[in-house]
Amino acid sequence: MQLEKMEPIVKKFYEGLAEGKFYGRRCLECGAIEFPPHLACNACGYHETEWCEVSGHGHLIDFTVPGPQNDKPYLREVGKYAYGAVELDEGPQYTYVIFGITKKKAPEIRARLMAGETVGVHPKVIERPGYHELCFELD
């Protein structure tokens, strides 16, 4: 892709978060959705993608509760959280902050995942100085 044809994906992605919209990029070759968006497809390597809106809803794949060395005070102000892998209903997977997981609840949530239960998540956008950050929360 030529430099002059590239879109500022970071800007559109974050503007969408501020508006409560979640933008990814759909591959014009295989249809895979990149979220967060990329200009090329990670599934097939094709170089042309287009903007698409995704629901933001999905399910938890796995998680880890942060220890003191990787705990973020600004996140703790919002609520109890963990870091976890999410698969969106539209297919893409990525790692995010997941609110609603505590050290006390972690064994129960882990048991549900190990039993094959779907643990749903929905988007939770938090305000940061100068931008919005996409996190998720347990349903």
N, C-alpha and C positions, 0 to 999 in steps of 0.2 A: 504494500500500500504506500502510495506517495505521501510524503510528509504534509503537503498542503491539503490533502483529503482527510486527514485524521481529525476526529472529533475530540473535544476535550471531555473524555469520559468521566474523569474524576469530578469535574464541575457539575455535569448533568446528574450524576449519581447523588451527590450531596445536596443539590438543589431539590431533587426528588424527595430525599429524606425529610427536608424541611417542610415539604408540602404533604407529607404522609403518603408518598408514592414510592414504589420500589422498582427501579429500572435495571434490567439486565440487557444482554446482547444475545440475539439469536443468530446462529450460524446459518447462512444462506445455502450451504451445501448439505449439511446433515440434520439441521434443525435443533441441535443441542443449544442449551441456554447457558451463558456464562453469567454467574452472579456471585460476587460483585463482577461488574462488567469488565471485559477485556476486548481488545480490538481484533484478536484472532481466536479461533476456536481451539480449545484445549482437547476436545474429543477427536477431531479429524485433522486439525492443523490448517483448515481453510482460512484464508485471509479476509473474507468479507462477512461482516455481521451487520445486523440492524437492531435498533432499539426496540425493546419490548417491555411491557410492564408485567411484573410478577406479583402474586398475591402476598408474599411474605410469610405465608403459613406453611408449616411443615411439621417435622418430627425430630426428636432428639435421637442421635445415633449413639453417642457416648459423651462422657464428661469427666472432668477432674476438678476437685475443689482446690482453690489456691491456698498455698501455704504462706507464711509471713513474708517470704522473700519476693513473692510475685503478687501480693495483694495490692490493690489500687484503692487508696482512700477515696478518690472521687466516685468510684463505683460503689463502695461501701455506703456512701451517703445516700445512694438511690435505693439500696436494698441488698439482701444476701444474694450471692451469685456464685457461679462456677464458670469455667471455660468449657465449651462443648461443641461437638460437631453436630451440625444441623443439615437435614436434607429437606429442601423445599418441595412442596407439592409438584412443582414444575420440573424437578429432577436435580438441579445443581446442589452440590454439597460444599460446605465451608465451615470454618471454625469461628465461633462468636462467643461473646459474653452471654450467659444464660441466667436470668434472674429467677428466683424461686427455688433454687437448690441450696440447701444448707448442709452443714456437716451432719446434723441430726437426721435430715430427710434423705441424705445421700444413699444409705444402704437400701432403703425402700425403693428409691428410684432406680438404683442399679439392679435390684432384684426384678423389677418390672421389665427393664430392658433385657435382662438375661432370659426371662420367661417368654420373650418375643412380643411383649405388649408394646403397642404404639404409644409413645409419650409425646403428645402434641405440644407445639410451640407456636407463638405468634410474635410479631415484631414489637419491639419496645425501643423507640427512638429517644435518646437522651440528648439534652443540649450541652454542648461543650463551648468553651470560649472560641467564637468565630465559626463554628460548624456544628453539625449534628452527627451523632454516632449511632450506628445501627447495632442494637443488641436484640436479644430475644427473651421471652418469658414463658414459663410453663403455662399451658392452658389450665 
